[in-house]
Amino acid sequence: MESRGPYLLKESLTELAAGWVGQATLKDDPDAPPVLLKCLPEEPPERWKLSIDLLQGTRCRYVRIPRKVITDEQGSYLVARWLEGPNLETARREKFDGRVPVRQALLWLKHCLLALEVLHIHGLIHGDIKPSNLVLNSKQEAVLTDLGALFPASHDQHKIATPEYLIPDESKQASVERDLYAAALTFGALVSGSIPPPPGEKPYLLSQADPLIPEAANILLTRAQGFGEPFTSATEMLTEVETLLGLRERKAEDTSPPTRVVEVKSSKKPLPLWPLVIALFCFPIGVGAGSLLKPAPVGPPYNLTERTGLSARKGSYREREVWQTTILGRPVAGFAANDETEGDEPPEARASWLAFVLTEAHLEGRELEFDYRNELDDNCDVWLTGEDKEDKFLFRVTPRERKLFETPAPVLARLWSRLIQDTLTLLGGKSTPGKSSGVLLLRPWLSQAEILTGGKTLNDHARVEALERAFTNLKPDLQEEILNSYAPEHNE
């Protein structure tokens, strides 16, 4: 087994001309956490070593900073923390069958931008952002790796790059816009399955390349390509990503009139004192009333699941594994197999996509109207429609679901649609009730949540949490009645 300095190579991952990249442990402490060793083809430049030294005090889990660079008689190599992997390019192909759900790609882009914030604050440019340089850790968070192209901003030595991800404008190739352009292209490559082309006379729209990508996501790539106001910092781009994820509200346009100089004539009348006396008397009363009536605090940022109660999770039906789309922890659809019509999309991605579109619709305050297409006994497509909104594909019932739930596909599609509509009424959505009896059965659920909260004004997270607790607090027979009212065997 090959060794290097105090480290013993356990597994060689990649053979390079100058050596290898692999997993290693300390010779004297084999139980210590593994590390990554990477041989460097030549003695690294002094400016690069200084950049790495500058980052040593940084603590950010979204960027893998080499712990040290060691030079011995065999050459130079670096030591870095070990990541479980895979990289995002591999995950795109193997886990998501070529196209990552938009929400998941946005989360990974957020991690990348948090890492870039750290580098840019230190005046450094990564220089080679791409999916294969973002690796998943044990928490499935994207970590920015491979700082081999790192260089100080405005430095003229920045030759190392992946051409497809390099910003075409040479004047910006030594600025933070280089990293932001590559980050936007990385997002586009993950969701569309191919690297977006260089900017032309018109912006490249991801939603036109793939109708399953929402139009709202176009802004990331169009702004990075110079159409509209360009991103000038990772923080600015991160704000846009968090807005798309629903973690921030868009700023309302400023409708205040401009400040003007106004001549105010002085008054010689004496100022009466009685309004001041009344104000002093009422002030304590106003403070007390305000403390009782003030709205709940906004609190720390929370994720979309906490805000909307929508998520995708693994579950089972009749002892068979299914991926469920859930609202407030309650399954509203279950996917049992790959969808061959949608590029063999796996059930996890199908459940995640339904959760994403419903989340987007809920945050937009969109009324849920469903359209059923290609209705056959074994297949049925469900689309979200509306007069002032573009149609959006939601889900497809395939022969596997028809067989598992023993219900014709069109019937099952309508069953799930009603379940979605009625459950979202608990979140205050604009959905038209799917069935009147279902809404009446859900009323005790909402009443229980109101009892738990004591009439307080809640933020989104607390409201969702209260509704989830309320369902578990219902009597078992009432829970069963609510769930059975939507069971397949109750449909004709």
C-alpha positions in Angstrom: 0.0 0.0 0.0 1.5 3.3 -1.1 2.3 6.0 1.5 3.2 9.7 1.5 4.7 11.4 4.4 2.6 10.6 7.5 -0.3 9.3 5.4 -1.2 5.9 4.1 -3.1 5.7 0.9 -6.2 3.5 1.3 -7.9 3.9 -2.1 -6.7 5.5 -5.3 -9.6 7.4 -6.9 -7.9 8.9 -10.0 -4.6 8.2 -11.6 -2.9 11.3 -12.9 0.3 11.9 -14.9 1.9 13.2 -11.7 0.5 10.7 -9.3 -2.9 10.2 -7.8 -5.9 11.5 -6.0 -7.1 9.3 -3.2 -8.4 8.6 0.3 -5.7 8.3 3.0 -5.4 7.9 6.8 -2.7 8.7 9.3 -0.2 5.9 9.7 -0.1 6.4 13.5 -3.8 6.7 13.9 -5.8 4.5 11.4 -9.0 5.3 13.2 -8.8 9.0 12.5 -11.2 10.4 9.9 -10.0 9.9 6.4 -8.5 12.7 4.3 -8.0 13.4 0.6 -4.5 13.5 -0.8 -3.8 15.0 -4.1 -0.5 15.1 -5.9 0.4 18.4 -7.5 2.0 18.2 -11.0 4.6 20.8 -10.1 5.6 23.2 -7.3 2.5 25.5 -6.8 3.1 29.2 -7.4 3.8 31.3 -4.4 0.7 33.5 -5.0 -1.5 30.3 -4.8 0.2 29.2 -1.6 -0.5 32.6 -0.1 -4.1 32.4 -1.2 -4.5 29.1 0.5 -2.8 30.4 3.7 -5.2 33.3 3.7 -8.2 31.0 3.9 -6.9 28.8 6.7 -8.8 30.6 9.4 -12.1 30.3 7.4 -14.8 28.1 8.7 -17.3 27.3 5.9 -18.7 23.8 5.3 -19.6 24.7 1.7 -16.0 25.0 0.5 -13.2 22.5 0.9 -10.0 24.5 1.7 -6.8 22.4 1.6 -5.5 22.0 5.2 -1.9 22.2 4.1 0.4 21.8 1.1 3.4 19.5 1.8 6.6 19.3 -0.3 9.0 16.4 0.0 11.5 14.6 -2.2 8.7 13.2 -4.3 7.2 16.6 -5.0 4.2 18.5 -3.6 0.8 17.3 -2.5 -2.1 18.8 -0.6 -4.2 17.4 2.2 -8.0 18.2 2.4 -11.0 16.9 4.3 -12.7 13.8 2.8 -16.2 14.1 1.2 -18.6 11.3 0.6 -19.5 12.4 -2.9 -20.5 12.0 -5.7 -20.0 15.3 -7.5 -23.0 17.0 -9.0 -22.3 15.9 -12.5 -22.3 12.3 -11.5 -25.4 12.8 -9.3 -27.2 14.5 -12.2 -26.6 11.5 -14.5 -27.0 8.6 -12.0 -29.4 9.8 -9.4 -31.7 12.1 -11.4 -31.4 10.5 -14.8 -29.8 13.5 -16.5 -32.0 16.4 -15.2 -32.0 17.6 -11.6 -35.3 19.0 -10.2 -35.2 22.8 -10.1 -35.6 23.1 -6.4 -32.8 20.7 -5.7 -30.5 22.5 -8.2 -31.4 25.8 -6.5 -30.4 24.5 -3.1 -27.1 23.3 -4.5 -26.5 26.7 -6.2 -27.2 28.3 -2.9 -24.4 26.2 -1.3 -22.1 27.2 -4.1 -22.8 30.9 -3.7 -22.2 30.7 0.1 -18.8 29.2 -0.7 -18.1 32.0 -3.2 -19.1 34.6 -0.7 -16.2 33.4 1.5 -13.7 33.4 -1.4 -14.8 36.8 -2.8 -14.6 38.4 0.7 -11.0 37.4 0.8 -10.4 38.9 -2.7 -10.1 35.5 -4.4 -11.6 34.1 -7.5 -12.3 30.3 -7.8 -12.0 30.4 -11.6 -13.3 27.0 -12.4 -16.9 26.6 -11.2 -18.7 23.6 -12.8 -20.8 20.6 -11.6 -17.8 18.2 -11.3 -16.1 20.6 -8.9 -19.1 20.6 -6.5 -19.1 17.4 -4.3 -21.8 16.2 -2.0 -21.0 15.8 1.7 -22.7 13.3 4.1 -25.7 15.8 4.5 -26.1 15.9 0.7 -24.9 19.5 0.7 -22.9 20.8 -2.3 -19.3 21.6 -1.3 -17.0 23.6 -3.6 -13.8 21.8 -4.3 -10.7 21.9 -6.5 -9.1 25.3 -5.7 -6.3 24.7 -8.2 -7.4 27.6 -10.4 -7.7 30.0 -7.4 -6.2 33.5 -8.0 -6.5 37.0 -6.6 -9.1 39.2 -8.2 -7.8 41.5 -11.0 -4.7 39.3 -11.3 -3.5 38.8 -14.9 -2.5 35.1 -14.4 -5.8 33.3 -14.7 -5.2 30.9 -17.6 -6.6 27.7 -16.0 -10.3 27.3 -16.9 -12.9 25.1 -18.4 -13.7 26.9 -21.7 -17.4 26.0 -21.7 -17.9 27.7 -18.3 -15.6 30.7 -19.0 -17.4 34.0 -19.3 -16.8 35.3 -22.9 -16.1 38.9 -21.9 -12.4 39.0 -21.4 -12.6 42.2 -19.3 -14.6 40.2 -16.7 -12.4 37.1 -16.6 -10.5 38.4 -13.6 -13.5 39.5 -11.6 -16.2 38.0 -9.4 -18.5 37.9 -12.5 -16.4 35.1 -13.8 -17.5 32.8 -10.9 -21.1 34.0 -11.0 -21.4 33.4 -14.7 -20.1 29.9 -14.3 -22.4 29.3 -11.3 -25.4 30.3 -13.4 -24.3 27.9 -16.2 -23.8 25.2 -13.6 -27.4 25.6 -12.5 -28.6 25.6 -16.1 -26.6 22.4 -16.9 -28.1 20.6 -13.9 -31.7 21.3 -14.6 -31.6 21.1 -18.4 -29.0 18.3 -18.9 -26.7 20.2 -21.1 -24.4 23.3 -20.8 -26.4 26.4 -21.9 -24.8 28.1 -25.0 -22.9 31.4 -24.9 -25.1 34.5 -24.9 -26.2 35.8 -28.2 -28.4 38.7 -29.3 -31.2 37.3 -27.2 -31.1 35.7 -23.7 -31.1 31.9 -23.6 -34.3 30.9 -21.7 -34.1 27.6 -19.7 -37.9 27.4 -19.6 -38.1 27.4 -23.5 -35.4 24.6 -23.6 -37.4 22.5 -21.2 -41.1 23.3 -20.4 -40.7 21.6 -17.0 -38.4 24.5 -15.9 -40.4 27.4 -14.4 -40.1 30.8 -16.1 -39.0 32.3 -12.8 -35.7 30.4 -12.9 -34.7 32.2 -16.2 -33.6 35.3 -14.3 -30.4 33.6 -13.0 -29.0 32.8 -16.4 -30.2 35.9 -18.2 -28.8 38.3 -15.6 -25.5 36.4 -15.5 -25.2 36.6 -19.3 -25.6 40.4 -19.2 -29.3 40.8 -20.1 -30.9 43.1 -17.5 -29.0 44.2 -14.4 -26.0 41.9 -14.0 -25.1 40.3 -10.7 -22.2 42.1 -9.1 -21.7 39.9 -6.1 -22.4 36.4 -4.8 -24.6 37.9 -2.1 -26.8 39.6 -4.7 -27.2 36.3 -6.7 -27.8 34.4 -3.4 -30.6 36.8 -2.6 -32.3 36.0 -6.0 -31.9 32.3 -5.4 -33.4 32.5 -1.9 -36.3 34.5 -3.4 -36.9 31.7 -5.9 -36.8 29.2 -3.1 -39.4 31.3 -1.2 -37.0 32.1 1.7 -37.2 35.9 0.9 -39.9 38.2 -0.3 -39.3 40.3 -3.4 -38.9 44.0 -2.6 -41.9 46.1 -3.6 -41.2 48.9 -6.1 -40.6 52.3 -4.5 -43.7 54.4 -5.2 -42.7 57.3 -2.9 -42.5 60.7 -4.7 -39.2 62.4 -4.9 -38.2 64.8 -2.1 -39.1 68.4 -2.9 -38.3 71.7 -1.2 -41.5 73.2 0.2 -41.8 76.6 1.7 -43.7 76.5 4.9 -45.0 79.8 6.3 -44.3 80.3 9.9 -47.3 80.8 12.3 -47.3 83.3 15.1 -50.0 81.6 17.0 -48.9 80.0 20.3 -48.7 76.3 20.4 -51.4 74.8 22.6 -50.2 72.4 25.4 -53.3 70.3 25.8 -52.4 67.8 22.9 -49.1 67.2 24.6 -50.7 66.4 27.9 -53.2 63.9 26.2 -50.3 62.3 24.3 -48.3 61.8 27.5 -51.3 60.3 29.2 -52.1 57.9 26.4 -48.6 56.7 25.7 -48.4 53.9 28.4 -51.8 52.6 27.2 -50.7 52.5 23.6 -47.5 50.6 24.5 -49.4 48.0 26.5 -52.0 47.5 23.7 -49.3 47.3 21.1 -47.5 44.5 23.0 -50.7 42.5 23.0 -51.7 43.1 19.4 -48.3 43.0 17.7 -47.8 40.3 15.0 -45.6 37.3 15.7 -41.9 37.8 15.0 -40.6 36.7 11.7 -37.9 34.7 13.2 -34.9 33.1 11.4 -35.1 32.0 7.7 -36.8 28.7 7.2 -36.9 26.3 4.3 -39.8 25.6 2.0 -40.9 22.5 3.7 -41.3 24.5 7.0 -43.1 27.3 5.2 -45.5 25.3 3.0 -45.6 21.8 4.6 -44.8 20.4 1.1 -42.2 17.8 0.7 -41.2 14.5 -1.0 -40.3 11.5 1.2 -40.0 7.7 1.0 -43.0 5.7 2.2 -44.8 2.4 1.6 -48.1 1.1 0.4 -49.1 -2.5 1.0 -45.5 -3.2 2.0 -44.2 -1.8 -1.3 -41.9 1.2 -1.5 -43.3 4.3 -3.0 -42.1 8.0 -3.1 -44.8 10.2 -1.7 -45.6 13.9 -2.2 -46.8 15.1 1.2 -48.6 18.2 2.5 -48.3 18.7 6.3 -46.9 15.2 6.5 -50.0 13.7 4.9 -49.4 11.8 1.6 -51.3 13.2 -1.3 -49.8 11.2 -4.1 -47.5 8.1 -4.3 -45.2 7.1 -7.2 -44.1 3.5 -7.5 -42.0 3.3 -10.6 -40.0 5.2 -13.2 -42.0 7.2 -15.7 -40.8 6.0 -19.1 -42.6 8.8 -20.9 -40.6 11.4 -19.1 -37.1 10.0 -19.9 -37.4 7.2 -17.4 -37.7 9.7 -14.5 -37.4 7.9 -11.1 -40.2 8.0 -8.5 -38.2 10.3 -6.2 -37.9 12.9 -8.9 -41.6 12.6 -9.8 -42.6 13.2 -6.2 -40.1 16.1 -5.8 -41.4 17.7 -9.0 -45.0 17.7 -7.9 -44.0 19.1 -4.5 -42.0 21.9 -6.3 -44.8 23.0 -8.6 -47.4 22.9 -5.8 -45.0 25.0 -3.6 -44.5 27.5 -6.4 -48.3 27.7 -7.0 -49.0 28.1 -3.3 -46.4 30.9 -2.8 -47.8 32.7 -5.9 -51.3 32.4 -4.4 -52.4 30.6 -7.6 -55.8 28.9 -7.6 -55.5 25.2 -8.3 -57.3 24.1 -11.4 -56.5 20.7 -12.9 -56.8 19.4 -16.4 -56.7 15.7 -17.2 -55.1 14.6 -20.5 -54.3 11.4 -22.3 -56.9 9.5 -20.2 -56.5 5.8 -20.6 -57.1 3.0 -18.1 -53.4 2.7 -17.4 -52.3 6.3 -18.0 -53.4 9.8 -17.1 -51.6 13.1 -17.2 -52.5 15.9 -14.7 -51.7 19.6 -15.6 -52.1 22.7 -13.5 -54.0 25.2 -15.6 -55.4 28.8 -15.3 -56.6 31.6 -17.5 -53.7 34.0 -16.6 -51.0 31.4 -16.0 -49.2 29.0 -18.3 -50.1 25.3 -18.0 -47.7 23.3 -15.8 -47.3 19.5 -15.9 -47.9 18.1 -12.4 -47.8 14.3 -12.5 -48.6 11.2 -14.5 -50.4 8.0 -13.2 -48.5 5.1 -14.9 -49.5 1.4 -15.2 -47.4 0.7 -12.1 -49.5 3.0 -9.9 -52.7 1.8 -11.5 -51.8 -1.8 -10.6 -50.5 -1.0 -7.1 -53.5 1.0 -6.0 -56.0 -1.2 -8.0 -57.7 1.9 -9.4 -58.1 3.1 -13.0 -55.5 5.9 -13.8 -58.1 8.7 -14.5 -59.9 7.9 -11.2 -56.6 7.8 -9.3 -55.5 11.1 -10.9 -58.7 12.8 -9.7 -58.5 11.3 -6.3 -55.0 12.7 -5.8 -56.1 16.1 -7.2 -58.9 16.4 -4.7 -56.6 15.3 -1.9 -54.2 18.1 -2.9 -56.9 20.7 -3.1 -58.5 19.9 0.2 -55.3 19.7 2.2 -54.0 23.0 0.8 -57.2 24.7 2.1 -55.6 24.2 5.6 -52.8 26.5 4.5 -55.1 29.2 3.4 -54.5 28.6 -0.3 -56.9 29.6 -3.1 -57.6 26.1 -4.1 -61.2 25.2 -5.0 -62.3 22.4 -2.7 -62.1 19.0 -4.4 -65.1 17.5 -2.6 -67.4 19.1 0.0 -67.4 16.1 2.3 -63.6 16.2 2.4 -63.5 19.8 3.5 -66.1 19.1 6.2 -64.0 16.3 7.5 -60.9 18.5 7.5 -62.6 21.2 9.7 -61.8 19.4 13.0 -58.2 19.3 11.9 -58.1 23.1 11.5 -60.1 23.6 14.7 -57.5 21.5 16.6 -54.7 23.7 15.2 -56.5 26.9 16.3 -56.8 25.4 19.9 -53.1 24.6 19.9 -52.0 28.1 18.9 -54.3 29.9 21.3 -55.5 32.4 18.7 -52.0 33.9 18.2 -50.8 35.3 14.9 -48.2 32.8 13.5 -45.5 33.0 10.9 -45.6 30.3 8.2 -43.3 27.9 10.0 -45.3 28.0 13.2 -48.6 27.6 11.3 -47.3 24.5 9.4 -45.9 23.0 12.6 -49.2 23.6 14.5 -51.2 21.9 11.7 -48.9 18.9 11.7 -49.3 18.5 15.4 -53.0 19.0 15.2 -53.4 16.0 12.9 -51.5 13.7 15.3 -53.7 15.0 18.1 -56.9 14.0 16.5 -58.7 10.9 17.7 -57.5 7.8 15.8 -61.0 7.1 14.5 -61.2 10.6 13.1 -57.8 10.3 11.5 -58.9 7.1 9.9 -62.1 8.6 8.7 -60.3 11.5 7.0 -57.7 9.3 5.3 -60.3 6.6 4.2 -62.5 9.3 2.6 -59.9 9.5 -0.1 -58.9 5.8 -0.3 -59.1 4.3 -3.8 -61.6 1.7 -2.9 -64.1 4.5 -2.0 -64.1 5.6 -5.6 -66.5 4.2 -8.2 
